[in-house]
Amino acid sequence: MLLDGRLLYIMAINIHKVDLNSWIRWATTESQTVVEFGSMFFERLEHVNGNRIGIEIYKPYIDAARFHECTKIQGDFRYFESLVSEDDMDCAMFVDSLEHITREEAFSLMSRVMDKFNKVIIMIPEGNHPMEQDETGYGGHEWQTHRSTWNAQDLVELGFEEKEITLDPGFHNHPERDTGCLFAVWSK
């Protein structure tokens, strides 16, 4: 399609409401081990099929964990290779976590993750979602700051196929922020 003499590319992604917990169960159905990057309170791991491992950098979140039937690792997920055994690198899960590092760090991290893991699932805010405060009250402001903004084209650039990307335009409705979240699945 041409718009003002410019070629306009329209992405063919899915657009519909997503129930996060059901999506996690569906996306991890055949996974032997799921490693969550940025687990916070670890409650999303309750919905995972298979062995559960969570990486979280901020100790107060680990101490306040809401789910305990998992292996909890304190560390910076950007250095996952030193935190997780290669035998456990089956499915990587990023739920509201990739936006907390810079775009450059995220692209580097995802290249390494996609090299090591068989599957990657991502849920990430779509568009501009500025955040500099820990809205949970645990004082993790440094770790909750959003350092990057994402759209579907970014996920395609990472290696996700358009048909595996879903936008839920009603997810993450906050005043003064764009609305919507992207849900994506990548497999080798």
Disulfide bonds with the S-S distance in Angstrom:
none
